[in-house]
Amino acid sequence: MATATEEIIMLLFAGMVGAMRHAQPPTYTALRNPVQRAAVGRLSAPGEDTRANNNQQQWCIADTHKTELCSLMVWCQALLPRQRLRLRVGLPITELLEAELANNGTIVLVASNAERTALLSHAVGVRITHYVAHANNGTADVELLGLRRCTVVELQEDHSLQEWTGNRWFNAAVRWESSLGATATEPARGGAGGESIAAAAAVARQAKLISQLVVDWEALVRQKRKRLVALDALLDELGPMPLASAPDELAFWTAALIEVGAVEIRSEVLTAPSAARRLQVVLVGLRDSMQRLRDEAMGSSD
């Protein structure tokens, strides 16, 4: 469910994008027209619910360290690996998405900054897991699944990340990363690749602490019955908590999870330069969310 703030932001996308609210997770149906059907084999079998395979997915959509020209779609908030974004989009976005489907193109989702004046330096490759067109008005219901993080190297056609003019679709050169979060020059597992033993040990301690706190956080959320449906649905989508030995994956997973507790740290986590910084942001956000939940419990009864 979108917050009031998100709804206001989404109104700015009138004519192109609107929020979709699903009381239940959407059904994964066969895509309906020839353009859509041509892409089904790449995305999922007709009728297949890809949520069941979350934990087994290879979160890779391109060769690592490779710079690739992709289609870049702008959204008002950052999407993280494993997260799903449900939209209702209109022309011309529907035509652009269908063209990418037909050509097996790679789509990258990038967010703007809080001031809506520039685009973030990092983005996430997405897979279209649900697409139903509405021929009567040119709109489509879409679900996007976040896969691998990438760095936006440059926008084509004389556009600039720092001087965003409001365009919603670009051609862009992106550099794929060696894991869910690590760049080609940054160790993916918080200890390899030349990091000091002390730094690797600090990352390991942070990751272990976050794993422990997530258990306490979930217990606090479950005290509020109105949040249970949202929490269980999100846990089903994200899959099991990654191990502490995979700090980037753990950071992204936790940042996506604590959104239920009304803490927004996704942009900062996505653009963090290292696993250590990513974990630090998540730890602060997790503790903040826990304090808010405790304050709510003290201030009102369920």
Phi, psi and omega in degrees: 000134179283144174283171180299321179297317180297322181296321178296316180298317184295333179296334179293343181263023183303140181086346180236312189224138174222158181284143171251133176244121180251119174294327175233157176304142184294151176279136179272103185256163174296137179289145203266329183250171185303323179297315182291317183298328180298337184264353188299318183299329180283329186269299180190160177294148180307128177083355183282134174266109186285353179299325184297339184257013184307313187288340181263355186295144169272112186278054182225131178235005178198165176298136180291152180070000185272139173266129187225146175273122185229168170272129184250120180252133183264134175230164188281345179222154182289145173249141181252160172307137181082343179283155176242141178236125181251127186226157161246117184247156179236185178295143003269003185298322180300316180296320180293318178296318181294326176295319177294321177299314183295327184261008184054037181284162178262129180250135178241135179256125179238148180254156173272165176286175185297330182274355182061034181248346182209166177257151180293154181282342180238151184215187180221134173291145183232155171244136175279113183257352181204127180210114177232116182275148175244099188296336185289334183226007176077009179264171177209145172268126188230142168237129180247136177251122179288135181244260187258143176286150176215162173260131176278109184285310177198152172268143180276171173062040173064025174268161182225140175299324185278347181230064182290129184260005179101356176301148181252356185212128181225161158268135184213149172268126179234153178245117181287152187256160191282346172214193177303329186230337190274142176277175183298334181258002184243132180300137184280336188244015172070032179187335179273177170074024173099358176296149177292155179299321180296318180294319179296322179294324179294319177298316180298320179294316179299315181296318179296318179296317179298318179301320179289318182291330179300324178297315178293322179299315180298320179298321178293318180297321184288351174287342178256107185299328183293343180264352189297316182299313180297319181295312182296321178296320181291318177299323178296321180288319186282335183081183183299153178297130177299157179290155177297339179285355176241076191297323179296311180300319179296318181296313180296316181299314183291320179298321177292323184291314188285000172301331176301328179272018174065037175243123184251105180230010189298316182297317181292323178292318182295324185264000180300140186280350183206164176298322181298314180293320180300315179295322179298315178298316180296319181297316177296316180295321180295316179294322177297316179297318179297321179293320177298318180295321177294319179297320177298318181296324180284329186271346181207156176256149182284000000 
